[in-house]
Amino acid sequence: MNKTEKIIKLKLDIVFKRMFGNENHKDIIAAFLSDMLEIPRDSISAIYINNTEITPDYLYQKFSRLDLKLEVDDKIVNIEMQVNAEPYFNDRTLFYWAKIYSDELKSGEGYDELKQTICINIINFNMFDCEDYHSHFKVMEKERHEILSDKFSIHFFELKKVGKSQNRRRMEEWLKLINSETEGELMEIENTTTSPEIKQTIVKLRELSADEKLREAVYYREKRLHDEATKITAATNIGIGIGREQGIEIGREQGIEIGKEQGIEIGKEQGIGIGREQGIEIGKEQGIGIGREQGIEIGKEQGKESERKEIITKLLKKGFTEEEINNMLA
């Protein structure tokens, strides 16, 4: 076999459903659920597949979103294969879990008859800020970690993280198989796995890869998904460009306004400083002028007093009395 030969991808929704939505593949489905949920294989006694049909117009839908609903003994299991990243995927998963859970309760039935509902999300994009590819969510008390109910269970398997984790579990072999794109990758898994169901899945996948009709359907399905992803990327880039331009314009306007306010404040401070200096200078000049005038006036008065004293002294020497002198100078 040619190791570089391309195979149809198991993670493509229509191929995944052909494999795990097939009534004739219940042994494979049971092993898959046992390994992914890490529950004993013999605990699964019956599987009922509820939605297996893929309509022709499904091939041309925009997104790769597969929902496969199974009844496994007393549990409801929903398997979703999501290739392209989708906004608010976590909220949509929670909403979808709630819908499946509540829809199972028939009119007149008690709440105790609600079944454990498990959502398995296999996603081809990174969703959580961690290295582990498997995230399992339950409802529990924040401090004590006490489980509120075992009927809530949501799993996320991030395909792009597979192989990076140090945990070697059987579920990783399944995820590597779902991630495989070449015959060489299939051969590597086939030669290392000890799971007969994984080996059986590889055989079935090769058979599907040889189906020309399915290959054609896969081609159009992948083309539709690539076209949609390109449109989203282009729209995102346009949005980023518009946002950048608007941000620059808003920043410029805000900068002008801030600059104006700061300029007024600086100008006010500088004006006060200059005004103070000029005021001191003018005050100094005016003070000198006023001082000069007052000095002249005081000098005049002091000169007159000195002259009066000198006259009185001379008149006293000539024999005039003080009364006579006062009358003379009055």
Kinemage of the C-alpha trace (Angstrom):
@kinemage 1
@onewidth
@group {chain A} dominant
@subgroup {mainchain}
@vectorlist {calphas} color= white
{ca met a 1} P 0.000 0.000 0.000
{ca asn a 2} L 1.099 3.574 -0.734
{ca lys a 3} L 1.605 5.355 2.592
{ca thr a 4} L 1.084 8.791 1.044
{ca glu a 5} L -2.231 7.840 -0.553
{ca lys a 6} L -5.060 10.102 0.582
{ca ile a 7} L -8.053 8.503 2.291
{ca ile a 8} L -11.480 9.941 2.973
{ca lys a 9} L -11.402 11.641 6.367
{ca leu a 10} L -13.362 10.046 9.157
{ca lys a 11} L -13.803 13.467 10.782
{ca leu a 12} L -15.836 14.668 7.800
{ca asp a 13} L -19.452 14.597 8.949
{ca ile a 14} L -20.903 12.416 6.167
{ca val a 15} L -18.131 9.824 6.583
{ca phe a 16} L -18.384 9.859 10.381
{ca lys a 17} L -22.107 9.189 10.177
{ca arg a 18} L -21.593 6.380 7.666
{ca met a 19} L -19.292 4.734 10.195
{ca phe a 20} L -20.928 5.418 13.565
{ca gly a 21} L -24.539 5.805 12.437
{ca asn a 22} L -24.707 2.399 10.791
{ca glu a 23} L -26.898 -0.242 12.451
{ca asn a 24} L -24.478 -2.908 11.188
{ca his a 25} L -21.548 -1.329 13.079
{ca lys a 26} L -22.897 -1.653 16.626
{ca asp a 27} L -19.808 -3.499 17.858
{ca ile a 28} L -17.668 -0.596 16.634
{ca ile a 29} L -20.052 1.965 18.162
{ca ala a 30} L -20.100 0.157 21.518
{ca ala a 31} L -16.292 -0.037 21.656
{ca phe a 32} L -16.027 3.615 20.638
{ca leu a 33} L -18.428 4.750 23.400
{ca ser a 34} L -16.766 2.476 25.965
{ca asp a 35} L -13.317 3.924 25.230
{ca met a 36} L -14.383 7.567 24.862
{ca leu a 37} L -16.500 7.575 28.039
{ca glu a 38} L -14.140 5.176 29.841
{ca ile a 39} L -16.926 2.847 30.932
{ca pro a 40} L -16.840 -0.987 30.887
{ca arg a 41} L -17.636 -2.474 27.500
{ca asp a 42} L -19.979 -5.043 29.033
{ca ser a 43} L -22.038 -2.234 30.615
{ca ile a 44} L -23.384 -1.448 27.129
{ca ser a 45} L -26.047 -4.003 26.275
{ca ala a 46} L -28.226 -2.163 23.737
{ca ile a 47} L -27.767 0.701 21.265
{ca tyr a 48} L -30.537 2.439 19.311
{ca ile a 49} L -29.614 4.931 16.578
{ca asn a 50} L -32.286 7.601 16.086
{ca asn a 51} L -31.092 9.868 13.241
{ca thr a 52} L -29.057 8.155 10.562
{ca glu a 53} L -30.337 9.707 7.333
{ca ile a 54} L -28.213 12.167 5.365
{ca thr a 55} L -30.299 14.064 2.830
{ca pro a 56} L -28.781 15.168 -0.537
{ca asp a 57} L -29.047 18.883 0.322
{ca tyr a 58} L -26.958 18.241 3.465
{ca leu a 59} L -23.872 18.117 1.240
{ca tyr a 60} L -24.299 21.812 0.429
{ca gln a 61} L -24.918 23.110 3.941
{ca lys a 62} L -22.501 25.789 5.119
{ca phe a 63} L -21.175 24.132 8.256
{ca ser a 64} L -19.928 20.691 9.162
{ca arg a 65} L -22.170 19.974 12.113
{ca leu a 66} L -23.141 16.345 12.651
{ca asp a 67} L -25.467 15.230 15.431
{ca leu a 68} L -25.769 11.514 16.055
{ca lys a 69} L -28.284 10.606 18.765
{ca leu a 70} L -28.028 7.207 20.420
{ca glu a 71} L -29.915 5.430 23.177
{ca val a 72} L -27.424 3.374 25.126
{ca asp a 73} L -29.185 1.262 27.753
{ca asp a 74} L -30.665 3.839 30.152
{ca lys a 75} L -28.628 6.753 28.770
{ca ile a 76} L -29.062 9.259 25.954
{ca val a 77} L -25.815 9.890 24.085
{ca asn a 78} L -25.434 12.644 21.510
{ca ile a 79} L -22.276 12.613 19.382
{ca glu a 80} L -21.405 15.796 17.548
{ca met a 81} L -18.600 16.088 15.014
{ca gln a 82} L -17.680 19.750 14.425
{ca val a 83} L -14.984 20.537 11.849
{ca asn a 84} L -15.070 24.341 11.631
{ca ala a 85} L -14.841 26.673 14.629
{ca glu a 86} L -18.141 28.281 15.523
{ca pro a 87} L -18.786 31.286 17.815
{ca tyr a 88} L -20.480 30.491 21.141
{ca phe a 89} L -20.080 26.774 20.559
{ca asn a 90} L -19.990 26.122 24.320
{ca asp a 91} L -23.325 27.926 24.814
{ca arg a 92} L -24.874 26.089 21.874
{ca thr a 93} L -23.712 22.758 23.316
{ca leu a 94} L -25.256 23.588 26.692
{ca phe a 95} L -28.520 24.602 25.030
{ca tyr a 96} L -28.553 21.446 22.929
{ca trp a 97} L -27.879 19.239 25.969
{ca ala a 98} L -30.805 20.900 27.811
{ca lys a 99} L -33.105 20.322 24.838
{ca ile a 100} L -32.235 16.631 24.537
{ca tyr a 101} L -32.552 16.147 28.309
{ca ser a 102} L -35.957 17.825 28.589
{ca asp a 103} L -37.385 16.297 25.413
{ca glu a 104} L -37.036 12.808 26.882
{ca leu a 105} L -39.597 13.485 29.621
{ca lys a 106} L -43.027 12.452 28.414
{ca ser a 107} L -46.266 13.982 29.633
{ca gly a 108} L -47.260 12.536 33.017
{ca glu a 109} L -43.782 11.159 33.808
{ca gly a 110} L -41.901 12.114 36.987
{ca tyr a 111} L -38.550 13.865 37.028
{ca asp a 112} L -36.959 10.723 38.401
{ca glu a 113} L -37.540 9.152 35.004
{ca leu a 114} L -35.257 11.624 33.239
{ca lys a 115} L -32.292 9.798 31.699
{ca gln a 116} L -28.646 10.588 32.001
{ca thr a 117} L -27.795 12.709 28.957
{ca ile a 118} L -24.241 12.708 27.632
{ca cys a 119} L -22.962 15.005 24.905
{ca ile a 120} L -19.750 13.995 23.141
{ca asn a 121} L -18.283 16.884 21.123
{ca ile a 122} L -15.410 16.003 18.805
{ca ile a 123} L -14.076 19.333 17.526
{ca asn a 124} L -11.406 20.130 14.961
{ca phe a 125} L -10.289 23.358 16.680
{ca asn a 126} L -8.865 24.425 20.030
{ca met a 127} L -11.455 25.585 22.532
{ca phe a 128} L -9.853 25.511 25.974
{ca asp a 129} L -6.594 26.932 27.321
{ca cys a 130} L -5.015 23.627 28.274
{ca glu a 131} L -2.819 20.913 26.763
{ca asp a 132} L -5.143 17.973 27.381
{ca tyr a 133} L -7.382 17.066 24.444
{ca his a 134} L -10.190 15.768 26.704
{ca ser a 135} L -12.357 18.019 28.888
{ca his a 136} L -15.233 16.535 30.874
{ca phe a 137} L -17.785 18.883 32.452
{ca lys a 138} L -20.180 18.060 35.276
{ca val a 139} L -22.420 20.139 37.545
{ca met a 140} L -20.896 20.284 41.024
{ca glu a 141} L -20.688 22.460 44.149
{ca lys a 142} L -17.848 24.965 43.861
{ca glu a 143} L -16.053 24.349 47.185
{ca arg a 144} L -16.949 20.750 48.105
{ca his a 145} L -16.969 19.427 44.515
{ca glu a 146} L -20.153 17.556 45.346
{ca ile a 147} L -21.941 16.375 42.192
{ca leu a 148} L -25.423 17.886 41.871
{ca ser a 149} L -26.595 15.208 39.444
{ca asp a 150} L -24.886 12.519 37.385
{ca lys a 151} L -27.460 13.105 34.645
{ca phe a 152} L -25.421 16.027 33.280
{ca ser a 153} L -22.303 15.158 31.317
{ca ile a 154} L -20.609 17.025 28.465
{ca his a 155} L -17.325 15.917 26.869
{ca phe a 156} L -15.108 17.873 24.502
{ca phe a 157} L -12.372 16.175 22.464
{ca glu a 158} L -10.048 18.658 20.729
{ca leu a 159} L -8.495 16.928 17.722
{ca lys a 160} L -5.678 19.438 17.226
{ca lys a 161} L -4.257 18.566 20.665
{ca val a 162} L -4.141 14.827 20.073
{ca gly a 163} L -0.591 13.465 20.369
{ca lys a 164} L 0.623 16.391 22.520
{ca ser a 165} L -0.628 14.957 25.810
{ca gln a 166} L 1.429 12.471 27.823
{ca asn a 167} L -1.677 10.433 28.678
{ca arg a 168} L -1.794 7.362 26.463
{ca arg a 169} L -5.363 6.102 26.515
{ca arg a 170} L -7.453 4.042 24.150
{ca met a 171} L -9.564 7.118 23.366
{ca glu a 172} L -6.450 8.708 21.856
{ca glu a 173} L -6.209 5.886 19.305
{ca trp a 174} L -9.790 6.606 18.219
{ca leu a 175} L -9.048 10.327 17.932
{ca lys a 176} L -5.900 9.661 15.904
{ca leu a 177} L -7.983 7.479 13.625
{ca ile a 178} L -10.552 10.274 13.224
{ca asn a 179} L -7.669 12.661 12.461
{ca ser a 180} L -6.058 10.387 9.848
{ca glu a 181} L -5.776 11.619 6.257
{ca thr a 182} L -3.331 9.139 4.654
{ca glu a 183} L -2.940 5.390 4.318
{ca gly a 184} L 0.363 5.630 6.209
{ca glu a 185} L -1.413 7.020 9.282
{ca leu a 186} L -3.936 4.172 9.135
{ca met a 187} L -1.139 1.609 8.915
{ca glu a 188} L 0.638 3.082 11.954
{ca ile a 189} L -2.513 2.869 14.087
{ca glu a 190} L -3.312 -0.607 12.747
{ca asn a 191} L 0.151 -1.896 13.694
{ca thr a 192} L 0.123 -0.483 17.253
{ca thr a 193} L -3.455 -0.880 18.479
{ca thr a 194} L -4.678 -3.904 20.389
{ca ser a 195} L -8.335 -3.031 19.844
{ca pro a 196} L -10.105 -5.364 17.383
{ca glu a 197} L -12.842 -2.731 16.888
{ca ile a 198} L -10.312 -0.063 15.867
{ca lys a 199} L -8.782 -2.493 13.381
{ca gln a 200} L -12.277 -3.280 12.122
{ca thr a 201} L -12.994 0.447 11.738
{ca ile a 202} L -9.835 0.838 9.638
{ca val a 203} L -10.998 -1.961 7.344
{ca lys a 204} L -14.414 -0.315 6.994
{ca leu a 205} L -12.792 3.069 6.319
{ca arg a 206} L -10.720 1.581 3.507
{ca glu a 207} L -13.897 0.120 2.041
{ca leu a 208} L -15.572 3.537 2.191
{ca ser a 209} L -12.503 5.123 0.582
{ca ala a 210} L -12.896 2.744 -2.352
{ca asp a 211} L -16.528 3.812 -2.884
{ca glu a 212} L -16.434 6.198 -5.881
{ca lys a 213} L -19.912 7.549 -5.205
{ca leu a 214} L -18.986 8.416 -1.621
{ca arg a 215} L -15.680 9.958 -2.759
{ca glu a 216} L -17.600 12.268 -5.072
{ca ala a 217} L -19.951 13.249 -2.244
{ca val a 218} L -16.928 13.871 -0.007
{ca tyr a 219} L -15.359 16.088 -2.683
{ca tyr a 220} L -18.416 18.352 -2.937
{ca arg a 221} L -18.869 18.398 0.826
{ca glu a 222} L -15.253 19.447 1.456
{ca lys a 223} L -15.458 22.033 -1.329
{ca arg a 224} L -18.545 23.576 0.275
{ca leu a 225} L -16.836 23.713 3.668
{ca his a 226} L -13.637 25.238 2.208
{ca asp a 227} L -15.646 27.866 0.309
{ca glu a 228} L -17.523 28.827 3.450
{ca ala a 229} L -14.332 28.956 5.537
{ca thr a 230} L -12.742 31.236 2.896
{ca lys a 231} L -15.766 33.564 2.988
{ca ile a 232} L -15.613 33.751 6.768
{ca thr a 233} L -11.865 34.488 6.713
{ca ala a 234} L -12.314 37.193 4.069
{ca ala a 235} L -15.206 38.778 6.000
{ca thr a 236} L -13.150 38.657 9.206
{ca asn a 237} L -10.185 40.362 7.524
{ca ile a 238} L -12.461 43.057 6.078
{ca gly a 239} L -13.992 43.571 9.509
{ca ile a 240} L -10.538 43.861 11.083
{ca gly a 241} L -9.532 46.445 8.445
{ca ile a 242} L -12.668 48.516 8.968
{ca gly a 243} L -12.256 48.297 12.729
{ca arg a 244} L -8.622 49.434 12.469
{ca glu a 245} L -9.552 52.459 10.343
{ca gln a 246} L -12.388 53.402 12.666
{ca gly a 247} L -10.089 52.980 15.637
{ca ile a 248} L -7.466 55.258 14.087
{ca glu a 249} L -10.091 57.928 13.359
{ca ile a 250} L -11.563 57.734 16.858
{ca gly a 251} L -8.063 57.836 18.328
{ca arg a 252} L -7.200 60.899 16.243
{ca glu a 253} L -10.331 62.744 17.391
{ca gln a 254} L -9.738 61.821 20.995
{ca gly a 255} L -6.090 62.856 20.682
{ca ile a 256} L -7.055 66.266 19.291
{ca glu a 257} L -9.538 66.808 22.112
{ca ile a 258} L -7.081 65.706 24.788
{ca gly a 259} L -4.340 67.832 23.210
{ca lys a 260} L -6.633 70.853 23.178
{ca glu a 261} L -7.484 70.403 26.847
{ca gln a 262} L -3.851 69.873 27.803
{ca gly a 263} L -2.819 72.894 25.687
{ca ile a 264} L -5.340 75.121 27.430
{ca glu a 265} L -4.120 73.932 30.822
{ca ile a 266} L -0.454 74.415 29.922
{ca gly a 267} L -1.208 77.819 28.407
{ca lys a 268} L -3.073 78.823 31.532
{ca glu a 269} L -0.164 77.804 33.746
{ca gln a 270} L 2.368 79.551 31.501
{ca gly a 271} L 0.150 82.665 31.319
{ca ile a 272} L -0.080 82.808 35.096
{ca gly a 273} L 3.707 82.498 35.348
{ca ile a 274} L 4.409 85.174 32.770
{ca gly a 275} L 1.719 87.428 34.267
{ca arg a 276} L 3.257 87.016 37.694
{ca glu a 277} L 6.732 87.954 36.424
{ca gln a 278} L 5.418 90.934 34.493
{ca gly a 279} L 3.329 92.007 37.502
{ca ile a 280} L 6.382 91.903 39.735
{ca glu a 281} L 8.380 93.943 37.220
{ca ile a 282} L 5.641 96.543 36.739
{ca gly a 283} L 5.050 96.672 40.493
{ca lys a 284} L 8.766 97.188 41.041
{ca glu a 285} L 8.881 100.051 38.560
{ca gln a 286} L 5.744 101.631 39.966
{ca gly a 287} L 7.107 101.204 43.501
{ca ile a 288} L 10.357 102.925 42.555
{ca gly a 289} L 8.410 105.834 41.056
{ca ile a 290} L 6.146 106.203 44.035
{ca gly a 291} L 9.124 105.874 46.390
{ca arg a 292} L 11.018 108.536 44.483
{ca glu a 293} L 8.117 110.997 44.726
{ca gln a 294} L 7.601 110.262 48.395
{ca gly a 295} L 11.348 110.647 49.020
{ca ile a 296} L 11.446 114.019 47.283
{ca glu a 297} L 8.493 115.194 49.340
{ca ile a 298} L 10.053 113.960 52.572
{ca gly a 299} L 13.357 115.539 51.556
{ca lys a 300} L 11.674 118.845 50.923
{ca glu a 301} L 10.005 118.781 54.331
{ca gln a 302} L 13.233 117.737 56.028
{ca gly a 303} L 15.068 120.588 54.189
{ca lys a 304} L 12.553 123.133 55.347
{ca glu a 305} L 12.848 121.943 58.946
{ca ser a 306} L 16.637 122.124 58.809
{ca glu a 307} L 16.499 125.640 57.380
{ca arg a 308} L 14.038 126.712 60.176
{ca lys a 309} L 16.350 125.366 62.875
{ca glu a 310} L 19.300 127.244 61.365
{ca ile a 311} L 17.341 130.566 61.307
{ca ile a 312} L 16.169 130.105 64.896
{ca thr a 313} L 19.766 129.468 66.012
{ca lys a 314} L 20.988 132.673 64.326
{ca leu a 315} L 18.146 134.780 65.778
{ca leu a 316} L 18.753 133.440 69.255
{ca lys a 317} L 22.430 134.456 68.938
{ca lys a 318} L 21.302 137.991 68.029
{ca gly a 319} L 19.302 138.239 71.262
{ca phe a 320} L 15.746 137.572 70.081
{ca thr a 321} L 13.478 135.650 72.433
{ca glu a 322} L 11.754 132.388 71.390
{ca glu a 323} L 8.382 134.126 71.457
{ca glu a 324} L 9.669 136.806 69.119
{ca ile a 325} L 11.200 134.232 66.813
{ca asn a 326} L 7.932 132.125 66.676
{ca asn a 327} L 5.975 135.248 65.857
{ca met a 328} L 8.473 136.086 63.091
{ca leu a 329} L 8.348 132.555 61.539
{ca ala a 330} L 4.641 132.030 61.977
